[in-house]
């Protein structure tokens, strides 16, 4: 469970799918000054935040068409990815969800 006992699924699509390739999110550091690690010395990467979310119970999924169009193979993807399915499956899950946030 993620924060507040809510079930949270993140569906990566289009350009966001690139974050699921090993090494990509590890090279991106958000520009916010409050992105320091717990020891206050190292800036947190997007991958650090993704791992934090995973530890909180967030599930990560990706669009199969986006994975295929980028030419990614299963071994190219981060281990935190819970699954890959067609965008039509996302639509079905979104219709059943209490809330859907997109960005």
C-alpha positions as CSV (number, residue, x, y, z in Angstrom):
1,X,0.0,0.0,0.0
2,X,1.2,3.5,-0.8
3,X,0.6,6.4,1.5
4,X,-2.8,6.7,3.2
5,X,-3.5,3.0,2.6
6,X,-4.3,3.7,-1.1
7,X,-3.5,1.2,-3.8
8,X,-1.4,3.1,-6.4
9,X,-0.5,1.9,-9.9
10,X,1.7,4.0,-12.2
11,X,1.3,3.3,-15.9
12,X,4.1,4.6,-18.1
13,X,3.3,5.5,-21.7
14,X,4.9,7.3,-24.6
15,X,8.0,9.2,-23.5
16,X,7.6,8.3,-19.9
17,X,8.4,4.7,-20.8
18,X,12.0,5.7,-21.3
19,X,12.3,6.0,-17.5
20,X,11.9,2.3,-17.3
21,X,15.1,1.5,-19.2
22,X,18.0,0.6,-16.9
23,X,20.2,3.6,-16.3
24,X,17.9,6.4,-17.6
25,X,16.1,7.5,-14.4
26,X,19.4,7.1,-12.5
27,X,20.8,10.0,-14.5
28,X,18.0,12.4,-13.9
29,X,18.1,14.7,-10.9
30,X,15.1,16.9,-10.3
31,X,15.8,20.6,-10.0
32,X,14.1,21.0,-6.6
33,X,16.3,22.0,-3.6
34,X,14.5,19.5,-1.3
35,X,15.7,16.4,-3.3
36,X,18.5,15.5,-0.9
37,X,18.9,11.9,0.3
38,X,18.3,11.1,4.0
39,X,21.9,11.9,4.9
40,X,21.5,15.3,3.3
41,X,24.5,14.9,1.0
42,X,23.5,13.2,-2.2
43,X,20.9,14.5,-4.5
44,X,18.2,12.0,-5.2
45,X,17.6,10.8,-8.7
46,X,14.3,10.0,-10.3
47,X,15.2,6.4,-9.9
48,X,15.7,7.0,-6.1
49,X,12.2,8.4,-5.9
50,X,10.8,5.4,-8.0
51,X,12.5,3.0,-5.5
52,X,11.0,4.9,-2.6
53,X,7.5,4.6,-4.2
54,X,8.1,0.9,-4.8
55,X,9.0,0.4,-1.2
56,X,5.8,2.2,-0.2
57,X,3.8,-0.3,-2.3
58,X,3.4,1.5,-5.6
59,X,3.1,-0.8,-8.6
60,X,4.8,0.1,-12.0
61,X,3.3,-0.9,-15.3
62,X,4.2,0.0,-18.9
63,X,2.4,0.2,-22.2
64,X,3.3,-2.7,-24.4
65,X,3.1,-0.7,-27.6
66,X,5.5,1.9,-26.1
67,X,8.0,-0.8,-25.0
68,X,7.8,-2.4,-28.5
69,X,8.2,0.9,-30.4
70,X,11.3,1.8,-28.4
71,X,12.8,-1.6,-29.1
72,X,13.2,-2.5,-25.4
73,X,13.7,-6.1,-24.4
74,X,12.8,-7.4,-20.9
75,X,16.5,-7.4,-19.9
76,X,16.6,-3.6,-20.7
77,X,14.0,-2.8,-18.1
78,X,14.3,-1.9,-14.4
79,X,13.5,-4.7,-11.9
80,X,10.9,-2.6,-10.2
81,X,8.6,-2.9,-13.3
82,X,5.6,-5.1,-12.3
83,X,4.2,-5.7,-15.8
84,X,3.7,-4.7,-19.4
85,X,0.3,-4.7,-21.0
86,X,-1.6,-3.0,-23.8
87,X,-3.0,0.5,-23.5
88,X,-6.5,-1.1,-23.7
89,X,-5.8,-2.8,-20.3
90,X,-4.9,0.6,-18.8
91,X,-8.3,1.9,-20.1
92,X,-10.1,-0.9,-18.4
93,X,-8.2,-0.4,-15.1
94,X,-8.8,3.3,-15.3
95,X,-12.6,2.8,-15.6
96,X,-12.6,0.7,-12.4
97,X,-10.3,3.0,-10.4
98,X,-11.6,5.5,-7.8
99,X,-9.2,8.2,-9.1
100,X,-7.0,8.5,-12.1
101,X,-4.3,11.2,-12.3
102,X,-2.5,11.8,-15.6
103,X,0.5,14.0,-16.5
